[in-house]
Amino acid sequence: MKGKKRGKKVMLIVVSGIAGLVAVVFAALLLISGVFTQQRYLQPWKPGYSAKMADPRLQLTAHGLLAASGHNMQPWRIKLDPNNDMVFSLYADSSRVSPAVDPDARQFMVSQGTFLEYIRIAGAELGYDAAIKLFPEGEYEESRLAGSMDSKPVARITLTKISAAAGPLYPYLFQPDTNRGGYKPDPLTDSQVQELKGINKDSDMTIEVFQDAGNMQKLADYANQAAKVEAGVDRVMEETAQIFRANEREKNKYRYGFSVEGQGTSGLMRHVLQGAVTLLPSLNKGQAASDQLIQSTEASVDKTPAYALIVSGDNSRTSQVRSGMLYSRLILTAHRLGLAMQPLSQAIEEYPEMNGIYSDIHRSYAPGGGTIQMLVRLGTPLNEVPLSMRRDVQELIISN
């Protein structure tokens, strides 16, 4: 009997020791993640954030910051007109182009449009008509693209005071634009499809929604094949790794790019993962990152009831920007209908290794010579997702 009691005591000591070690490791991961760090990178999401600014141009810019952007790069700069306090200009921030994944800066310019549409919608809510003139000094000189972006505005915005009117889309500016999680299998209703397609008033653009089995399988195949191609291109994966923010301190410092929230991770598990990635960066680089991209894409398309495409008649810089404005309206309308969206950008990216898939998907879905500006999955989300990082509005202002 004494031997049995002694054995039980030893077992209890071992179990207690393991439990204590697990608790220590858990606590350490939370601390490394920055569990007690104030999340300054989420401040712009608070509805009262813009109200602290006296200048209406900055109030609207604070709303524009919440828009979707490629790789969450937030590639926007604002120049306030010194002679007219109701005029400001949007410039593309050439330092935020992603040359490996977006060598022609197409997605980058679509992101300019998402910002402008958020400004327009917020303006009406706050009592301003925001008249947007695209490329007021002409489109870019493609032979000197970066310099042209720095010198020529994407848009000039002129505000006119009007009666404030509550708009149906404004409340949804404050929701995450992307949900990479699973969606319910229920198809969209005919009324939902018609409402989504009906937001497009531009004869040079189309919104198509696909739910039939044939197109669902075809688009899922494109998405999965493109993810496998991208996962095998080292320079693209490295570019993505460079803008991954592993913990709360990094997110507060940079306030743009990717983080574990992008996969829908929240609560204490977010801190556990952040702590682990901070300690072992290899968990989010190299083969591990490639495998994660492939697996997450497969999981996403497996729980997708519908796809949507935005196709423009040409691929001019103006059309790219206008596509982004349409995409913002599509996101916000989808949210109002209780739907979520996620871009599946890989299949329509223009770097050499993706040329085959890019050509195939365009032959199938833009046979008239148009350009697929956006490919997204959409449906009713199974879960809500966390908000993503946003920069401080003051960082966008061009000082001279």
Beta strands, then each sheet from edge to edge (+ up, - down):
strand 1: 76-80
strand 2: 87-92
strand 3: 128-134
strand 4: 155-161
strand 5: 205-210
strand 6: 306-312
strand 7: 340-343
strand 8: 371-379
sheet 1: 1+ 2- 4+ 3-
sheet 2: 5+ 6- 8+ 7-
end
